[in-house]
């Protein structure tokens, strides 16, 4: 957001980013496992948090197993 031209006060006013980061840190401190959709999300986003522990994370890629989930046959 800073790179897009917003200054810190605008970001704080629009997104309450400090409160969000504090809440996320508290959640990470209590989490037994953090599930991300990509390795990049864990390595580059969550790794910025002080309470994130990479060994307590798992990647579950987005998508659907079409052999298990499919439309019901028409009646």
C-alpha positions in Angstrom: 0.0 0.0 0.0 2.9 2.3 0.8 4.3 1.5 -2.7 1.0 2.5 -4.3 1.3 6.0 -2.9 -0.7 5.9 0.3 1.0 7.2 3.4 0.8 5.5 6.7 -1.9 7.7 8.2 -4.2 7.0 5.2 -3.6 3.3 5.5 -4.3 3.4 9.2 -7.5 5.5 8.7 -8.8 3.3 6.0 -7.8 -0.1 7.2 -7.1 0.2 11.0 -3.9 -1.8 10.0 -2.3 -1.5 13.5 -5.3 -3.1 15.1 -5.4 -5.8 12.4 -1.7 -6.7 12.8 -2.1 -6.8 16.6 -5.1 -9.2 16.2 -3.2 -11.4 13.7 -0.2 -11.6 16.0 -2.4 -12.7 18.9 -4.1 -15.3 16.7 -0.7 -16.6 15.5 0.5 -16.8 19.1 -2.4 -19.1 20.0 -2.5 -21.2 16.8 -1.4 -24.8 16.7 -1.4 -24.7 12.9 -1.6 -22.1 10.2 -3.0 -23.2 6.9 -2.0 -21.2 3.8 -3.0 -21.8 0.2 0.6 -21.4 -1.2 4.1 -21.7 0.1 4.7 -18.1 -1.0 2.0 -17.0 1.4 3.8 -18.7 4.3 7.3 -17.7 3.3 6.7 -14.1 2.3 3.5 -12.9 4.0 3.2 -14.8 7.3 7.0 -14.9 7.9 6.8 -11.1 8.6 4.9 -11.8 11.8 6.8 -12.3 15.0 4.6 -15.2 16.2 4.6 -17.1 12.9 6.4 -20.5 13.1 7.0 -22.1 9.8 7.1 -25.6 11.3 3.5 -25.1 12.5 2.2 -24.3 9.0 0.7 -26.4 6.2 0.0 -25.6 2.6 -3.4 -26.7 1.2 -3.6 -25.6 -2.4 -6.9 -24.2 -3.7 -9.0 -26.3 -5.9 -11.6 -29.1 -5.9 -11.1 -32.8 -6.3 -13.6 -33.5 -9.1 -13.6 -37.2 -8.4 -15.1 -36.5 -4.9 -17.2 -33.4 -5.5 -19.4 -33.3 -8.6 -23.0 -32.2 -9.5 -25.8 -34.5 -8.5 -27.3 -36.5 -11.4 -30.5 -34.9 -12.8 -33.7 -36.5 -11.8 
